[in-house]
Amino acid sequence: METDINRRKTEHIRLCLTENVEGVNKSTGLEGISFIHNALPEINFDDIKLNSSFLEKELQAPFLVSSMTGGSELASEINHNLAKAAEEKGWAIALGSTRALLESEAHKKSFLIRESAPTAPLIANLGAVQLNYGYGASEAQRIVDLTEADSLVLHFNSLQEAVQDGGDLNFENLLPKIEEVCKKVNVPVGAKEVGFGIDGFAAEKLYDAGVSYIDVAGAGGTSWSQVEKLRSRDPLKKNAAEAFNNWGLPTKDCINSVRNKLPDIPLVASGGMKTGVDAAKAITIGADIIGFARQLLQAATESPEAVAATMDQIELELKMTMFGIGVKTLDELKSTRRVSIMGRSLLEENN
């Protein structure tokens, strides 16, 4: 039987497909980065390689299908279409919050996508706040086992919960519980926001608690306070949410902040990523893997082929960016000087 969680998941999908759910006057910050065209690239486009790795698994491109959904009939179709495309294209894939997997018998198939992506790096997902509402390492391990996941990511969504009708608001004293999960679950545990960003100070605390990687999930894309505002039946919360329509840390600032504190931690950049050019910019300033979410959602309601076509375009855009500055590998992209940040040319400074 469907629960409130199942119904909420369907509402989330429909709102993200049909309504303007991005923050107002809030960007990723990546528009302040531009590449310096190289008229003499001295490389063959066909030699450009996008191969990478994540969670000790090889990827054909440095991309992740970011956490979006699960726990409804519509979510099941979406997740299996995404999984099939991720398997074909060699991307990693993350599930939406798997709390519904343990609390409802309805639509379990929406989370059990391993059959559609037998080799893709697969990330299960649980709200960190649930560690204050009866969940612990044993429930986290059960989620990993049921989904056959290669990793578990704990998501942090305090502002979303504050706007959500009946949201879970006790975020107190989570770090010791996160540390226990990291110690006891038999796969790497990551941490992510849901679109308001993780800075270096928070990332450092999470890393010290045992988290293996950070997904900054910065502002500039979907605002979950705005999604919940559209769902809410509480006039007070709907009106209050308006004050937060430009809340959050831009994705660029999150990447810089985390890298300054944790130079070597695996870093996923998500939040407002729309093109392969965005991906190239994020990689240049320190990201390892780039997460795409709503950019793939419409295609995921159609077919695996539609998702793969969108992925093809993102990959081509990244390759074209690399061709335009004359680099053949992601390592070369990370170290390129052919980039201008807020008008400051690294190429000129290098010379």
ZAKE-573644 format. One record per residue (C-alpha): x, y, z; residue number from 1. Coordinates in nm, 2 decimals. Layout:
> c1|c2|c3|k
> X|Y|Z|NUM
...
END
This chain:
> c1|c2|c3|k
> 0.00|0.00|0.00|1
> 0.12|0.35|-0.08|2
> 0.23|0.57|0.20|3
> 0.27|0.95|0.23|4
> 0.64|0.90|0.13|5
> 0.54|0.73|-0.19|6
> 0.29|1.00|-0.28|7
> 0.55|1.27|-0.19|8
> 0.80|1.12|-0.43|9
> 0.55|1.14|-0.72|10
> 0.47|1.50|-0.64|11
> 0.84|1.58|-0.63|12
> 0.89|1.44|-0.98|13
> 0.59|1.61|-1.13|14
> 0.69|1.95|-0.98|15
> 1.04|1.92|-1.11|16
> 0.91|1.84|-1.46|17
> 0.64|2.11|-1.48|18
> 0.72|2.40|-1.25|19
> 1.00|2.65|-1.21|20
> 1.18|2.51|-0.91|21
> 1.52|2.68|-0.95|22
> 1.63|2.95|-0.70|23
> 1.57|3.31|-0.79|24
> 1.88|3.52|-0.89|25
> 2.10|3.23|-0.78|26
> 2.36|3.07|-1.01|27
> 2.63|2.81|-0.98|28
> 2.90|3.08|-1.00|29
> 3.05|2.89|-1.30|30
> 2.97|3.18|-1.53|31
> 3.27|3.36|-1.37|32
> 3.50|3.10|-1.53|33
> 3.58|3.10|-1.90|34
> 3.83|2.91|-2.12|35
> 4.09|3.07|-2.33|36
> 4.06|2.94|-2.68|37
> 4.36|2.77|-2.83|38
> 4.38|2.83|-3.21|39
> 4.66|2.57|-3.23|40
> 4.54|2.28|-3.02|41
> 4.80|2.03|-3.17|42
> 4.58|1.73|-3.09|43
> 4.35|1.49|-3.27|44
> 3.99|1.52|-3.15|45
> 3.95|1.15|-3.18|46
> 4.23|1.10|-2.92|47
> 4.05|1.29|-2.64|48
> 3.98|1.05|-2.35|49
> 3.71|1.10|-2.08|50
> 3.78|0.78|-1.89|51
> 3.79|0.82|-1.51|52
> 3.72|0.61|-1.20|53
> 3.49|0.63|-0.89|54
> 3.45|0.40|-0.60|55
> 3.74|0.19|-0.74|56
> 3.53|0.13|-1.06|57
> 3.62|0.24|-1.40|58
> 3.40|0.50|-1.57|59
> 3.39|0.59|-1.94|60
> 3.33|0.95|-1.85|61
> 3.36|1.15|-1.52|62
> 2.98|1.17|-1.47|63
> 2.73|1.07|-1.22|64
> 2.35|1.04|-1.25|65
> 2.28|1.23|-0.93|66
> 2.02|1.12|-0.67|67
> 1.67|1.21|-0.78|68
> 1.40|0.97|-0.70|69
> 1.25|0.63|-0.59|70
> 0.95|0.50|-0.41|71
> 0.67|0.55|-0.67|72
> 0.55|0.40|-0.99|73
> 0.68|0.69|-1.20|74
> 1.01|0.68|-1.01|75
> 1.05|0.31|-1.10|76
> 1.03|0.39|-1.48|77
> 1.26|0.68|-1.44|78
> 1.52|0.50|-1.24|79
> 1.54|0.19|-1.46|80
> 1.57|0.42|-1.77|81
> 1.85|0.61|-1.60|82
> 2.02|0.28|-1.49|83
> 2.01|0.13|-1.84|84
> 2.16|0.45|-1.99|85
> 2.43|0.47|-1.72|86
> 2.53|0.11|-1.78|87
> 2.55|0.18|-2.16|88
> 2.74|0.50|-2.13|89
> 2.97|0.40|-1.84|90
> 2.84|0.66|-1.59|91
> 2.79|0.61|-1.21|92
> 2.44|0.63|-1.08|93
> 2.28|0.73|-0.74|94
> 1.94|0.65|-0.61|95
> 1.70|0.89|-0.45|96
> 1.64|0.86|-0.07|97
> 1.59|0.49|0.01|98
> 1.40|0.54|0.33|99
> 1.09|0.44|0.15|100
> 1.25|0.11|0.06|101
> 1.25|0.01|0.43|102
> 0.92|0.17|0.53|103
> 0.69|0.07|0.24|104
> 0.64|-0.24|0.04|105
> 0.51|-0.03|-0.25|106
> 0.73|0.03|-0.55|107
> 1.04|-0.15|-0.41|108
> 1.14|-0.21|-0.77|109
> 1.21|0.16|-0.81|110
> 1.52|0.12|-0.59|111
> 1.63|-0.23|-0.71|112
> 1.80|-0.12|-1.03|113
> 2.11|-0.34|-1.02|114
> 1.95|-0.57|-1.29|115
> 1.94|-0.27|-1.52|116
> 2.29|-0.15|-1.44|117
> 2.49|-0.47|-1.35|118
> 2.84|-0.31|-1.36|119
> 2.78|0.07|-1.31|120
> 2.90|0.22|-0.98|121
> 2.57|0.24|-0.78|122
> 2.51|0.47|-0.48|123
> 2.23|0.41|-0.23|124
> 2.11|0.72|-0.05|125
> 1.97|0.80|0.30|126
> 1.88|1.12|0.47|127
> 2.14|1.19|0.75|128
> 1.87|1.32|0.97|129
> 1.71|0.97|0.98|130
> 1.99|0.88|1.21|131
> 1.80|1.08|1.48|132
> 1.47|0.90|1.39|133
> 1.54|0.54|1.45|134
> 1.79|0.46|1.18|135
> 2.14|0.34|1.24|136
> 2.42|0.14|1.09|137
> 2.21|-0.18|1.07|138
> 1.94|-0.01|0.87|139
> 2.21|0.16|0.65|140
> 2.37|-0.18|0.58|141
> 2.03|-0.33|0.50|142
> 1.98|-0.06|0.24|143
> 2.32|-0.13|0.09|144
> 2.25|-0.51|0.08|145
> 1.90|-0.47|-0.07|146
> 2.02|-0.24|-0.35|147
> 2.36|-0.41|-0.41|148
> 2.51|-0.07|-0.39|149
> 2.88|0.01|-0.41|150
> 2.84|0.30|-0.17|151
> 2.60|0.48|0.06|152
> 2.56|0.86|0.05|153
> 2.41|1.04|0.34|154
> 2.22|1.35|0.23|155
> 2.18|1.67|0.42|156
> 1.86|1.87|0.36|157
> 1.79|2.08|0.66|158
> 1.62|2.37|0.48|159
> 1.41|2.14|0.28|160
> 1.29|1.96|0.59|161
> 1.21|2.30|0.75|162
> 0.97|2.39|0.46|163
> 0.83|2.04|0.41|164
> 0.50|1.97|0.58|165
> 0.58|1.73|0.87|166
> 0.96|1.76|0.80|167
> 1.22|1.60|1.03|168
> 1.39|1.88|1.21|169
> 1.62|1.73|1.47|170
> 1.97|1.76|1.32|171
> 2.14|1.77|1.66|172
> 2.44|1.56|1.74|173
> 2.46|1.38|1.40|174
> 2.84|1.35|1.37|175
> 2.89|1.06|1.62|176
> 2.61|0.87|1.45|177
> 2.76|0.94|1.11|178
> 3.09|0.81|1.24|179
> 2.93|0.49|1.35|180
> 2.77|0.43|1.01|181
> 3.10|0.50|0.84|182
> 3.28|0.24|1.06|183
> 3.02|-0.03|1.04|184
> 2.88|-0.02|0.69|185
> 3.09|-0.23|0.45|186
> 3.10|0.02|0.16|187
> 3.24|0.37|0.14|188
> 3.00|0.63|0.28|189
> 2.98|0.97|0.12|190
> 2.80|1.30|0.21|191
> 2.60|1.53|-0.01|192
> 2.37|1.83|0.02|193
> 2.05|1.86|-0.19|194
> 2.12|2.19|-0.36|195
> 2.22|2.44|-0.09|196
> 2.59|2.34|-0.08|197
> 2.86|2.19|0.15|198
> 3.15|2.42|0.24|199
> 3.50|2.32|0.34|200
> 3.44|2.36|0.71|201
> 3.14|2.12|0.71|202
> 3.32|1.88|0.47|203
> 3.62|1.87|0.70|204
> 3.40|1.77|1.00|205
> 3.24|1.50|0.78|206
> 3.58|1.37|0.66|207
> 3.70|1.35|1.02|208
> 3.39|1.14|1.10|209
> 3.49|0.89|0.83|210
> 3.31|1.01|0.52|211
> 3.50|0.89|0.21|212
> 3.39|1.15|-0.05|213
> 3.19|1.48|-0.07|214
> 2.92|1.57|-0.32|215
> 2.89|1.95|-0.28|216
> 2.54|1.97|-0.44|217
> 2.56|2.35|-0.45|218
> 2.31|2.62|-0.53|219
> 2.23|2.72|-0.89|220
> 1.99|2.44|-0.99|221
> 1.68|2.29|-0.82|222
> 1.59|2.46|-0.49|223
> 1.42|2.21|-0.27|224
> 1.28|2.49|-0.05|225
> 1.09|2.60|-0.36|226
> 0.98|2.25|-0.44|227
> 0.84|2.20|-0.09|228
> 0.68|2.55|-0.10|229
> 0.48|2.43|-0.40|230
> 0.37|2.12|-0.22|231
> 0.30|2.28|0.12|232
> -0.06|2.33|0.24|233
> 0.07|2.55|0.53|234
> 0.03|2.92|0.43|235
> 0.29|3.02|0.70|236
> 0.55|2.79|0.55|237
> 0.47|2.88|0.19|238
> 0.52|3.25|0.27|239
> 0.83|3.19|0.47|240
> 0.99|2.99|0.19|241
> 0.98|3.29|-0.03|242
> 1.25|3.45|0.18|243
> 1.48|3.16|0.09|244
> 1.44|3.15|-0.29|245
> 1.80|3.27|-0.33|246
> 1.95|3.07|-0.05|247
> 2.26|2.85|-0.08|248
> 2.63|2.84|-0.16|249
> 2.70|2.85|-0.53|250
> 2.85|2.53|-0.66|251
> 3.18|2.70|-0.77|252
> 3.23|2.84|-0.42|253
> 3.16|2.50|-0.26|254
> 3.42|2.33|-0.49|255
> 3.69|2.59|-0.40|256
> 3.61|2.58|-0.03|257
> 3.62|2.20|0.00|258
> 3.94|2.18|-0.21|259
> 4.11|2.44|0.01|260
> 4.03|2.23|0.32|261
> 4.06|1.88|0.18|262
> 4.30|1.88|-0.12|263
> 4.28|1.50|-0.18|264
> 3.93|1.39|-0.10|265
> 3.73|1.26|-0.40|266
> 3.50|1.55|-0.49|267
> 3.17|1.53|-0.68|268
> 3.03|1.86|-0.82|269
> 2.66|1.87|-0.86|270
> 2.40|2.15|-0.83|271
> 2.29|2.33|-1.15|272
> 2.51|2.13|-1.39|273
> 2.36|2.16|-1.74|274
> 2.63|2.11|-2.00|275
> 2.96|1.95|-2.06|276
> 3.11|2.30|-2.05|277
> 2.99|2.34|-1.70|278
> 3.15|2.01|-1.62|279
> 3.48|2.12|-1.77|280
> 3.48|2.43|-1.56|281
> 3.41|2.24|-1.24|282
> 3.69|1.99|-1.32|283
> 3.93|2.27|-1.38|284
> 3.88|2.41|-1.03|285
> 3.90|2.08|-0.85|286
> 3.61|1.85|-0.90|287
> 3.67|1.48|-0.99|288
> 3.32|1.37|-1.09|289
> 3.02|1.58|-1.21|290
> 2.67|1.50|-1.12|291
> 2.37|1.57|-1.34|292
> 2.01|1.54|-1.22|293
> 1.72|1.75|-1.36|294
> 1.90|1.78|-1.69|295
> 1.83|1.41|-1.74|296
> 1.49|1.39|-1.58|297
> 1.27|1.47|-1.88|298
> 1.45|1.22|-2.10|299
> 1.42|0.96|-1.82|300
> 1.04|0.97|-1.84|301
> 1.07|0.87|-2.21|302
> 1.33|0.59|-2.26|303
> 1.68|0.47|-2.19|304
> 1.77|0.58|-2.55|305
> 1.65|0.94|-2.47|306
> 1.87|0.95|-2.16|307
> 2.17|0.81|-2.35|308
> 2.12|1.08|-2.62|309
> 2.13|1.35|-2.35|310
> 2.44|1.19|-2.21|311
> 2.60|1.18|-2.56|312
> 2.55|1.56|-2.59|313
> 2.70|1.63|-2.24|314
> 3.00|1.41|-2.33|315
> 3.04|1.58|-2.67|316
> 3.03|1.92|-2.51|317
> 3.31|1.82|-2.27|318
> 3.52|1.69|-2.55|319
> 3.47|2.00|-2.76|320
> 3.58|2.21|-2.46|321
> 3.89|2.01|-2.42|322
> 3.96|2.03|-2.80|323
> 3.91|2.41|-2.78|324
> 4.19|2.45|-2.53|325
> 4.41|2.16|-2.66|326
> 4.40|1.90|-2.39|327
> 4.35|1.52|-2.44|328
> 4.29|1.39|-2.09|329
> 4.11|1.49|-1.77|330
> 4.44|1.52|-1.59|331
> 4.55|1.78|-1.85|332
> 4.21|1.96|-1.81|333
> 4.27|1.98|-1.43|334
> 4.60|2.14|-1.48|335
> 4.53|2.37|-1.78|336
> 4.63|2.73|-1.76|337
> 4.39|2.82|-2.05|338
> 4.13|2.94|-1.81|339
> 4.02|3.28|-1.68|340
> 3.86|3.31|-1.34|341
> 3.67|3.63|-1.27|342
> 3.87|3.80|-1.54|343
> 4.20|3.68|-1.41|344
> 4.39|3.49|-1.68|345
> 4.59|3.20|-1.56|346
> 4.76|3.17|-1.90|347
> 4.89|3.53|-1.88|348
> 5.01|3.48|-1.52|349
> 5.19|3.17|-1.63|350
> 5.38|3.36|-1.89|351
END
